[in-house]
Amino acid sequence: MPGDATLEKGRGRRLAGTAPRLYELAVDVVSERVRQGLLAEGAQLTESMLAEQFDISRAPARRALEELARRGVVERSPGRGYRVLPCGEAPARPAALPPAPMPLLSLPTWERIYGEVENEIVARIAVADWRINEVQLARHYHVSRTVARDVVGRLQQRGLLRKDESSRWVAPALSHQRIDDLYELREILEPVALVKAAPNLPPGLLAEMRARLDAALPEAEDGATLDRLEEDMHVTLLGHCGNQALVQAIGQPQSLLVAHRFLYRWTPRMFGDEPFLNEHVEILDRLEAGAFRAAGDALRRHLSVARARATARVDLVREAFPVEELPYLERVR
């Protein structure tokens, strides 16, 4: 099965007996993009760009840039940030990371740390169940218990946490059985929601989705783009079904979409040209033609084949990326 050069480096670390941290994974991915010419000489990189691209906070993004500079991949720019240095291994090809997001200091405290906590959990649920300790979470990030509870509450809303028999918060592993169960639920609920949503779509929504999809074809090379396209289809579109209870039910297996955000970033070219792009095109074609039930059938087929791809991505991450200990996460099994 085709893999990604970054995952090979992850395997090398595993054999060496050390576990990669998020900043190290960002270093590997950026280095590989520069080597392949996907990031051109002179391209500007900032902490904000890396934080947005890899769903990490500013601290590991800063550390990643410092390590890239130490390796001679980038250098400090006379202005702000860093610039990519020449790489003789591949012809330069213009490319850019996503624009910088809102500065973290303008966000509520829980939002400043949420992305990193979510990423740390998603990186681990390929391996095992994990119990989260609110006290240790607050201590680790130097925040109040209230902030830690806000983070845990958001994780629960996103489907990443649930209460165990002792009423403790646990992030359940993405085992083969759990992936099958979640996809089975999605195959039942999402086509129904799509058929109900189709007559209620606001003007221009399908055209906007089509434009983003066309821009990504024939291949989307970064995880952020893939994640946005998944959000269009499985969250934004279905949210117009007009049945709040159905929307809430659909939200139960949404931990898969959160996991995909991580998986797409670290295995962006696992299948070469991403298969779901053309599957989304088929669904949009039917919606635009007014064939709503046919669109629902196309969505069901898409989810059916996507199940195996999700399992393969999780298996590859499980093999390549061993996890380091964190004080607020306890491995259950």
C-alpha positions in Angstrom: 0.0 0.0 0.0 1.5 3.4 -0.9 2.7 5.5 2.0 4.1 8.9 2.7 7.8 9.8 3.2 6.9 11.4 6.5 5.5 8.2 7.8 8.8 6.4 6.9 10.6 9.0 9.1 8.1 8.2 11.9 8.9 4.5 11.6 12.6 5.4 11.9 12.0 7.2 15.1 10.0 4.2 16.5 12.9 1.9 15.7 15.3 4.3 17.4 13.1 4.1 20.5 11.8 7.7 20.6 8.3 9.1 20.0 7.8 12.0 17.7 6.2 15.1 19.1 3.8 17.3 17.0 6.5 19.8 16.3 8.7 17.1 14.9 6.0 15.8 12.6 5.5 19.4 11.3 9.3 19.6 10.7 9.2 16.4 8.7 6.2 17.4 6.6 7.6 20.9 5.8 11.0 19.5 5.0 9.5 16.9 2.6 7.4 19.6 0.9 10.5 21.7 0.4 12.5 18.7 -1.0 9.7 17.9 -3.4 9.4 21.5 -4.6 5.9 21.9 -3.2 7.2 24.8 -1.1 9.2 27.1 -3.4 12.4 28.9 -2.6 11.6 32.2 -0.9 8.2 31.2 0.3 7.3 32.8 3.6 6.5 30.7 6.7 5.2 32.0 10.0 4.2 30.5 13.3 0.6 31.3 12.5 0.7 29.4 9.2 2.2 26.3 10.7 -0.2 26.4 13.7 -3.2 26.6 11.2 -1.8 24.0 8.8 -1.1 21.3 11.5 -3.7 22.2 14.1 -1.0 22.9 16.7 -0.5 25.9 19.1 2.1 28.6 18.5 4.7 27.1 20.8 5.3 23.9 18.8 5.0 25.8 15.6 7.7 28.2 16.8 9.8 25.2 17.8 9.3 23.6 14.4 10.5 26.7 12.6 13.6 26.9 14.8 14.4 23.3 14.0 13.9 23.9 10.3 16.3 26.8 10.5 18.8 24.7 12.4 18.6 22.1 9.6 19.1 24.8 6.9 15.6 24.3 5.4 14.6 27.9 6.2 16.2 31.1 7.5 14.8 34.1 9.4 13.3 36.6 7.1 14.4 40.3 7.3 10.7 41.1 7.8 8.7 38.6 9.8 8.8 34.9 9.9 11.1 32.6 7.9 11.8 32.1 4.2 12.4 28.8 2.4 16.0 28.2 1.3 17.0 26.7 -2.1 16.7 22.9 -2.4 18.5 21.2 -5.2 16.7 17.9 -5.0 13.5 19.0 -6.9 12.5 21.8 -9.2 10.7 24.6 -7.3 7.0 24.8 -7.8 4.9 27.7 -6.3 2.9 26.6 -3.3 1.9 28.2 0.0 0.6 27.3 3.4 -2.9 28.6 4.4 -3.1 32.2 5.5 -2.4 33.0 9.1 -5.5 32.6 11.4 -6.7 35.0 14.1 -3.9 35.6 16.6 -4.2 33.2 19.5 -4.1 35.9 22.1 -7.4 37.3 20.9 -9.1 34.0 21.5 -10.8 32.8 24.8 -8.3 30.8 26.9 -9.9 27.4 26.2 -9.7 28.0 22.5 -6.0 28.8 22.7 -5.2 25.3 23.9 -8.1 23.3 22.5 -6.6 22.6 19.0 -3.5 21.1 20.5 -5.3 19.0 23.1 -7.7 17.7 20.4 -4.7 16.9 18.2 -2.9 15.1 21.0 -6.0 12.9 21.7 -6.7 12.1 18.0 -3.0 11.2 17.5 -3.4 8.6 20.3 -6.8 7.0 19.7 -5.4 5.1 16.8 -3.6 3.1 19.6 -5.8 2.8 22.6 -8.5 4.2 24.9 -7.3 7.2 26.9 -8.6 8.7 30.1 -8.3 12.5 30.5 -7.5 14.1 33.8 -8.9 17.6 34.1 -6.6 18.6 37.0 -3.5 17.5 35.1 -4.8 19.2 32.0 -5.2 22.5 33.8 -1.7 22.1 35.4 0.0 21.1 32.1 -1.3 24.3 30.3 -1.2 26.6 33.4 -4.9 27.3 33.1 -7.8 27.2 35.6 -10.0 24.1 36.2 -12.8 26.1 34.5 -10.8 26.4 31.3 -9.9 22.7 31.5 -13.6 21.8 31.9 -14.5 24.0 28.9 -11.9 22.0 26.8 -13.3 18.7 28.0 -16.9 19.9 27.2 -15.9 20.8 23.7 -14.2 17.4 23.2 -17.4 15.7 24.3 -19.4 17.7 21.9 -17.1 16.7 19.1 -17.6 13.1 19.9 -14.1 12.4 21.1 -14.9 11.8 24.8 -17.6 9.8 26.6 -18.1 8.9 30.2 -17.0 5.4 31.3 -18.8 3.2 33.9 -17.1 5.3 36.7 -18.2 8.6 35.1 -14.7 9.5 34.0 -14.0 11.0 30.7 -12.5 8.6 28.2 -11.4 9.0 24.5 -12.3 5.6 22.9 -9.8 4.1 20.5 -10.5 4.0 16.8 -10.4 0.3 16.6 -11.6 -1.5 13.5 -14.9 -2.3 15.3 -15.5 1.3 16.3 -14.7 2.6 12.8 -17.2 0.0 11.4 -19.8 1.0 13.9 -19.5 4.7 13.3 -19.5 4.3 9.5 -22.6 2.1 9.7 -24.3 4.8 11.7 -23.3 7.4 9.1 -24.5 5.3 6.2 -27.9 5.1 7.8 -28.3 8.8 8.9 -26.4 11.0 6.4 -28.2 10.0 3.2 -31.6 10.6 4.9 -30.3 14.0 6.1 -29.1 14.9 2.6 -32.4 14.1 0.9 -34.2 16.3 3.5 -31.6 19.1 3.2 -31.6 19.3 -0.6 -34.8 21.4 -1.0 -33.7 23.7 1.8 -30.2 24.7 0.5 -29.5 28.5 0.3 -28.9 29.9 -3.1 -25.3 29.6 -4.2 -24.2 27.0 -1.7 -23.8 24.2 -4.2 -22.0 26.6 -6.6 -19.5 27.5 -3.8 -19.0 23.8 -2.9 -18.4 23.0 -6.6 -15.9 25.8 -7.0 -13.9 24.6 -4.0 -14.0 21.0 -5.3 -13.0 22.0 -8.8 -10.1 24.0 -7.4 -8.9 20.9 -5.6 -9.1 18.6 -8.6 -7.4 16.7 -10.0 -5.5 16.3 -6.7 -5.5 18.1 -3.4 -2.1 18.0 -1.8 -2.7 19.3 1.7 -4.8 18.1 4.6 -6.4 21.4 5.3 -8.0 21.4 1.8 -9.3 17.9 2.2 -10.7 18.7 5.6 -12.5 21.7 4.3 -14.1 19.6 1.5 -15.2 17.0 4.0 -16.7 19.7 6.2 -18.7 21.1 3.2 -20.3 17.8 2.4 -20.8 16.2 5.8 -21.5 19.1 8.1 -22.5 22.3 6.2 -24.7 20.6 3.6 -26.4 18.2 6.0 -27.0 21.0 8.6 -29.8 22.2 6.3 -31.9 19.1 6.8 -34.4 21.0 9.0 -34.5 18.3 11.7 -32.5 19.2 14.7 -32.8 15.8 16.3 -31.3 14.3 13.1 -28.5 16.8 13.1 -27.7 15.9 16.7 -27.7 12.2 15.8 -25.4 12.8 12.9 -23.0 14.6 15.3 -22.5 11.4 17.3 -20.1 9.8 14.8 -18.5 13.1 13.9 -15.3 12.1 15.8 -14.4 10.4 12.5 -14.3 13.8 10.8 -12.2 15.2 13.6 -9.9 12.2 13.3 -9.7 12.7 9.5 -8.4 16.3 10.1 -5.4 14.7 11.8 -5.1 11.8 9.4 -5.2 13.9 6.3 -2.5 16.2 7.5 -0.1 13.3 8.2 -1.1 10.9 5.3 -2.1 13.4 2.6 -0.9 11.3 -0.4 -1.6 7.8 0.9 -3.8 6.9 -2.0 -2.2 9.2 -4.6 -5.1 11.3 -6.0 -7.6 11.4 -3.1 -10.5 9.1 -4.1 -13.2 11.0 -2.3 -12.9 14.0 -4.6 -14.6 12.3 -7.5 -17.1 10.7 -5.1 -18.1 14.2 -3.9 -18.4 15.3 -7.6 -20.9 12.6 -8.2 -23.0 13.7 -5.2 -23.0 17.3 -6.3 -23.9 16.4 -9.9 -27.0 14.7 -8.7 -28.0 17.5 -6.3 -27.6 20.1 -9.0 -29.7 18.0 -11.3 -32.5 17.8 -8.7 -32.1 14.1 -8.3 -32.1 14.2 -4.5 -32.7 10.5 -3.8 -29.9 9.6 -6.3 -27.7 12.0 -4.4 -28.5 10.2 -1.2 -27.6 6.9 -2.8 -24.3 8.3 -4.0 -23.5 9.5 -0.5 -24.3 6.1 0.9 -21.9 4.5 -1.7 -19.2 7.1 -0.8 -19.4 6.3 2.9 -19.4 2.6 2.2 -16.0 2.7 0.4 -14.6 5.5 2.6 -14.8 3.1 5.6 -11.9 0.9 4.3 -9.8 4.0 3.6 -10.3 5.4 7.1 -9.2 2.1 8.6 -6.1 2.0 6.4 -5.1 5.5 7.5 -5.6 4.7 11.1 -3.5 1.5 10.8 -0.7 3.4 9.1 -0.6 6.1 11.8 -0.7 3.4 14.5 2.3 1.6 12.9 4.3 4.7 12.2 3.8 7.1 15.1 4.3 5.7 18.6 3.0 8.2 21.3 4.8 9.9 24.1 3.4 10.2 27.6 1.4 13.3 28.6 0.5 14.0 32.2 -3.2 14.6 31.5 -3.8 11.4 29.5 -3.7 7.9 30.9 -3.7 4.9 28.6 -6.6 2.6 29.5 -5.8 -0.4 27.3 
